[in-house]
Amino acid sequence: MRILGIETSCDDTGVALFDAQLGLLAHATYSQTTTHAPYGGVVPELASRDHTHKLLAVINTVIQEAEIAPRTIDGIAYTAGPGLNGALLVGAAFAKALGYAWNIPTIGIHHMEGHLLAAMLEEPAPTFPFISLLVSGGHTLLVEVFTIGKYKILGESLDDAAGEAFDKIGKLLGLPYPGGPALAKLAEEGDPKRFHFPRPLTNRAGLDFSFSGLKTFALNTFQGTNQSEQDKADIAYAFQEAVVDTLFIKCKRAIKATGLNRLVIAGGVGANQRLRSKLTELTTSAGTVIYYPRLEFCTDNGAMIAYAGYQRLKLGSDPTLEIHVHPRWPMDTLKK
C-alpha cells in the first residue's frame, strides 16, 4: 500500500509518500515563516491562501522526487484537525478532489496522532506501549500510547502550550518570528546564575502543565531591568531552563506512575537541544530509552500523516466526498 500524506493544519504545507514495503519514499515541506514574520505570529487567512497557492506544487515535487506515477498511489491521508479551520479545509478539499480524480480512498487524520507516531518512521522504532511527550506550539501533552488508536492522556496544559510560551516570550524580547528557536539561541549567551524562574505545578501532584504564570513572571522580570541585550539573554536562559525543568519533572513522574521505560518526544519543541540534553538524565537515573523523530519531523510534516494514514486506511476509509474538518478534536474521541 502506498499513501500520499497531506498536512495543512497551520502554517507549514507538508506532503509525503509512504510505502508499506519500502518506507518513506519522499517528503517536502513549504514553510510560511516569511509570510507571517512581519506580524509576529500566524495570520489564519494568509496561512489558508498560502496552502492554496503551494500545495499542488509541493505534491508534484514529492511525486517527482519519489519517481512514481500517480496511478500507483493507493490512498490519501490528510490532516482533518485539530488546527486552523481554513488551513484544514484546503488540505481536505485537495485530498478529496485527488481521491475522486484518481479513484482511490481518502481518510482524515488527527494531527496529534500523526505526531505521536512520527518516531515510528525511524530506526529503531519504539515498541508499544510507551509514553509520549507531545510538546509543540499548540499542544503540550503527556500520553500513554498502548497501540495505534488507543491513547490515554496523562497530563496536558491548562493554558498555553510550551511552544506558544516560547514564541510569546521571544516576541517580548524583540526576537524574530518564530520566537522559540531564536530564544533558545539567545539563551546560550545568558548568565545561569542571575535569574531563577518558577517551575509551574511541580510542587503539587499530577501531570498537568501551566505556562501562563511563567510568562507573567518573565514579563515582570523583563520590565524590572534596563532591557539591555544581556538582560534579554539572561531572561531567555532562565525562561528556557524553567520550561525544560518542568517538562523533565513531569516526564519523570509519568515514567514512575506507569512503570514504562520507553519515552517518545514529539512536536516542534522536541527539537530544542537543551530539552534533549536534560532528558538524557532519564536514561541513567530511570533506565529510560528515549526516541526522537528526526529534526524535520518534529515540526509539522506530511510524513507523519502519511504513516498514520497507512495504519488507518488498512482498517477502512471515508467513502464520501463530504469535507469535514475539526479545528478542535479531543484525542479521546478517536476510534480505536
N, C-alpha and C positions, 0 to 999 in steps of 0.2 A: 504494500500500500504506500502511495506517495501523496503527501499532503502539502498544500500551499497554506502558509500561515500569514495572517494579516493583523497587524497591531496598530491601532489608531486611537488609543484611549485618551491621550493627552497631546503632547507636543512633539512626539517622535513618530515618524512613519516607518514602521518596521515590517519587513517581508522576509520569508524564508521558505525553503523547500526541505522537507524531511522525508526520508525514505526508510521504511521499516527494516530493510535489509542492509542498506548502505549507510544509514545515519543521516547526518546533516549534509545536504548537497551544496547549498549556497544560502547566503543571507546578506541583507543590506539594510541599513537604517539611514534615513534622511532626518537630520536634526534641524529643528526650527529655532535654535538658540539665537541666531542673529535676528530673526523676526521679532522675538519677544524681548530681547535685551534692552531696547530703548524704554520699555515700560516697566522693567524690573520684575516681571512675572508673566505668566502665561495669560494671553488675551484669548478667551474661548473662540470668538468669531474668527480671529486671524488663524488660530490653530485649525479650525474646520476648513477654511479656504486653502490653507497650505496643503492639507491632506488631499483635498480635491485636485489640486494642481500637480502634486508629486506622486501620488500613489501608483498610477498606471505606469509611470516611468520607472519606479522602483521595482514593480512587479516584473517588467520587461528585463530590467538589469539582472534580477535574480534568475530568471528563466534562462537568459543567455549565459550567465556565469555557470549555471548547472549543466549547460549543454544538453538540455532535454526539450522535447516537443510538448506543448501544452496538452496534447491529447493523451500523454502518459500520466497526467495528474489525476489522481483518483478521488480527491476530495479537497474542500476548502474549509479552513477554520479561521474564524475572525473573533476579535475581542468584542463581546457583547456588553461588557460592563465589569466593574464599575469604572466611571470615568466621566469626561465631558460629553454631554448629550450630543452636541453637534458633531464632534470628532468621532464618536462611536457610530453615529449614523452614516458617516462617509464610508468607513470600513465595512459596515454591514451591507450597505447598498452595493458597493463594489463586489463583495463576496457573493451576494445573492444573484447579481447580474451575470457574473462569470460562471457561477454554478449552473444557471439556466442556459447560458450560451454553450457551455461545454457538456451539459447534461451529466453533471456529477453532483454528489451530495454536499451540503454545507452544514456547519454547526457553529453555534455561538459559544465562546469560551469565557470563563471567568478569569479576569485579568490576574487576580491573586493566585488562582490555581496555576496559571502559567508560571508565575514567579516561584511558587512552591516547588515546581517540577523542573525548573531550569537546570539545577545541578545534575539531573538525570542525563543530560547531554554530555557530561564529562566522564573521564575515566580516571580512577574508578568512580562509579556512580554509587550513591548511598543506597543501602538496602532498608526496606521498611521493617519496623516503624522507626521514625526519627522525629526529632524536634526541629522546627524551623523558626528562625528569627527573620521575619519579613519586615524590612525597615527601609522605607522609601520616602519620597516627598509627600505622598498622600496617605501612607499607612504605616503603622507600627504594630506588629502582631507577633505573639508567640503562639505557635500552632503545633499540636501533636498530630503528626501525619501517620495514620495507621496503614493506609494504602491509597491508591488513587481514588479520589471521591469521598474518602472517609477521613474527616478532619475534626479536631476538637480545639477550639480557641481557648488557650490557657490564660492569655492576657492581651490587652490592647490599649491603645492610647485613649485617654478620656477626653482629650482635646486635640492639640496639634500633633501631627506626626513628627518624628525626629528630623526627617529631611526638610520638612516645612520650616521647622525651628531653625535649622542651619541656614536656610535661604533667607529667612527674615532677619536674623542677626547679621548675616553677611550684608544685607541691604542697609541695616542700621549703621554698619561700619563703613558704608560707602564703597563696598566691593562690587565688582561687575557681576551681572547675572550669568549663570546661576551662582548664587552666593555660597552654596555648600562647599564645592571644590575650592573656591577662592579662599574661603575661611580656613579650610584645612591647610592650605599652602601658607597663609599668613601666620597660622598658629605655630609653624616651625620657627618663627622668629620671636615668639613670646617668652616672657620670663616665667618659669614654672612656679616660682615662689611668691609672686606678687599678689595674685588673687586666688581665692578658693570659693567656687560656686557650690550651691547645694546639689545633692543627688536626689531628685524628687521621688517620693513614695518608696524610698528604700529603707526608711525607718519604721515601716509597718509591713505586716504580712501581705502577701498577694503578688500577682504578676502583672498588674496593670501599669500603664505608663502615664505620665503627665509632664508636658514640657512648657505649658503656658506660663507658669510661675517662674521657671528658669529664664524664659525670655524677658520677663519683667525685671528680674534680678540683674540680668545683663544690661538692660536699658538703664536702670538706675545707677549701676556702676559706671557705665559709659558717660552718663550725664554728670557724674561727680569727678570726672577727670578733665584734663586740658584737651582731650580728644586728639592727641598727637598720634603720629604713626606708631610709636612704641606702645602708647596706651591701647590702640586698636589691636596690635599684635598680642599684647598681654591678655586682653579680654577674649580674643579669639582662642588663645591657648586654654584659658580657664573654662570657657564655654564648651569647647570640644571635649576636654577631659571630663566634665560633668556628664555630658551625654554618653560618652563611651563607657564611663564607670557605671552609669545607670543601666545601660544595656547589658554590660558584663554581669552585674549583680543579678539581674533578672534571669539571664540565661543560666547562671549557676544555680539559682533556685529552681528553675524548671527542670534541670537535669536531676537534681536531688528529689524533686516531687514525683517525677515519672519513672526514675530509675533507668532512663535511656542514656546511652553514651554516644549517640550519633547526633550531631548538630549541623544543620544546613543553614547557611547565611544567604539570604536572598534580598533583592531590592537594591536601589541605587546607592544607599548609604553603606551597603555591604562592600563597596569599593574603597571606602575610607581606610587608609593604611594604618592609622592609629587604632581603629577598632579591630582590625585584623591582628595587629601586634598584641593588643590587650587580650584578645580571645585565645591566643596561643597558650596563655597561662592555664586554661582549662585542660589542655592536653596533658599537662604534668600533674596538676592538682586533682583533677577528677577523672583522668584517663579518657577524656573525650576525644572522639575523632571528628574533625571539623571539615565540612565540604563547602566549597565555593564554586559558583559558576565562574567562567572566565569573565574578565572585567567588562567586556562589551555586552555580556548577557546579564549583568547586574541591573543595568538600566533597562527601560522598556525595549523590547525587541520582538521580531517576528518568529524567531527560532523557538522560544518557549511556547508560543501559541500554536505553532505547527506541531510540536511534540505533544502538547496537551490535546490538540485536535486529533492526532493519530490515536491516542488512547481512548478518546470519547467516540470517535467515529467507528471504532471496532464494535461498539455496542449499539450504534444506531445514529441516525441523522435527523435533521429538521426537514421534512418533506415539503414544506410550504414555501411560498415566495414572500410571505409576510415578514416584515422587518421589525424586530423587537430588540430594543437595547435597554439596559438597566443602569442608569447613572449611579444609583445606589443598589447594591446587590449583596446582602449578607451572605457570608460563606456557608453558614449553617443551613441555608436553603438549597444548597447544591444537591443534585441527585447523586446517590452513591453509585 
